[in-house]
């Protein structure tokens, strides 16, 4: 048999800062291998374990290949195969009926199942704008930290990731980079080989923390206290760049006064760490140049998450770290991409309508609300794509209760029959990244990537864009924009600001960004300065200066629930993606709770015991692992397993809450008190 091998350039679609460039090898129409593109400097030929097995996901035996209609009770997972016409006609008829009454009764629910601009909200946003459906506030991952950056630096901006290789001190703050930011970790390792000191700040002794020179195991939700104490030491020892502060910051006197209220002793007590760790870290940060901070989103999933990011984001300006390419900080680079969202999403299709906004992080409560003047109409239809809310949304007992409503019409566009798909009325099979066009930005580097389809769609799978085009046609939406094909949508994302021919030719294009973007100020804030004081926050009645806000569920305030719980991702999963890939699940093993020996001994718990993790919201069961990865008083519930793959049909989100962060209205997954009991 003749074998014709082709290589197709693409991009990893997953919610990870690395946004790798892919090369897929195709033989006789079958994708046989997915590799990192060696010609792309940020990928450098290397992929994580998860995405290197992407063909296993695309050709998974449980891949959804045909539309399905529910035949059993809600949540039973019982479906029968139907045609695309029947599925789309059923959906369109229901949406038409609801829209005639009030289109706000219809809610899209999506997030970062793909980070692509086209298969994400490209055609979907146009459809829901034209329909007049409720808006979704997409908060579930990064909104508190994102708002903290906006209020301090002016947007999701930072240093260029490649320059971390030249830093002499790197603070890895709230990030298990080995598992969630592999290509940054390679840069950090390069810097380490050349003499840089690496410090990991994280409640958990992660794989990354083990490989750094120092691990600062602070309590969850105390990062702002640590940052303010570092400022205190920078001020009292005069490790400051007075010229940079004078020229390129706003609100210095107020911040100085606030920071002087935070001697290391005060912060050490709150953070649960030795005073010496704070004073030595401050000395290192104040006297080492260049110093760089790699912040990640784990630390902002608590009540004071936005303030914590604000406090950390002030540090580089105090020491003038931004002057050098290898100085400053990076949480997200996503605002550096000139995406033309108006052209892509077409908010003009609202035609003057102002639909209400529903926060995706409170979907459990909101699905259980009745119509009211304050809330608006009851949610009667839910269109879920690029997300698995039954597994990933907080307080999942209430989420499930909402999805079980008989009067809720639920459509799920998916690759697999997830926990959420089990609760659908109609399931539509979606294409994977190897089967469609898309264009990608990044929140960890500053290259644009193009994804070309490498293979034809498996079975009857269709792109998200095809689904929304078909629904638009059935609802009589004849606006010309609904005829745009996917390549046209790809070209629309950046218009003329990025050379599309270059994307076609090599698969990626590098944005023209200065090597040290804020060496001379020029922050995208209203003042053009790093804003220690935010007048915009003050105008909202909030504190204009960053501060430490204690957790909603503060350790020591509940006799019933004495343990703090964080739920970092299991190393071989990405949120709830890849949980059903057998080879990765074999590596990961089973749902685990890491617990410190002191806490385990007090509860008669040993490694391998089945335990019950519980609070007033609910409980879940998993295996315990007595481990030095957990600090005393804090347990680590590794997520996010599909509920139906857990020992009792639940997962870690059974106990997380729907309370929100100080800014950005984000969830507080790591602000959670529990207790643990052995079931063995």
Secondary structure, 3 states (H helix, E strand, C coil): CCCCEEEEEEECCCCCCCCCEEEEEEECCEEEEEEECCCCCCCCCCCCHHHHCHHHHHCCCCCCCCCEEECCCCCCCCEEECCHHHHHHHHHHHHHHHHHHHHHHEEEEECCCCCCCCCCCHHHHHHHHHHCCEEEECCCCCHHHHHHHHHHCCCCCCCCHHHHHHCCEEEEECCCHHHHCHHHHHHHHHHHHCCCEEEEECCCCCHHHHHCCEEECCCCCCHHHHHHHHHHHHHHCCCCCHHHHHHHEECHHHHHHHHCCCCHHHHHHHHCCCHHHHHHHHHHHHHCCCEEEEECHHHHCCCCHHHHHHHHHHHHHHCCHHHCCCCEEECCCHHHCCCCHHHHHCHHHHCCCCCCEEEHHHHHHHCCCCCECCCECCCCEEEEECCCHHHHCCCHHHHHHHHCCCCCEEEEEECCCCCCHHHCCEEEEECCHHHCCEEECCCCCCEEEEECCCCCCCCCCECHHHHHHHHHHHCCCCCHHHHCCHHHHHHHHHHHHCCHHHHHHHCEEECCCCCCCCCCCCCCCCCCCEECECHHHHHCCCCCECCCCCCCCCCCCCCCCCEEEECCECCCCECCECCCCHHHHHHHCCCEEEECHHHHHHCCCCCCCEEEEEECCEEEEEEEEECCCCCCCEEEECECCCHHHCCCCCCHHHCCCCCECCCCCCECCCCCEEEEEECC
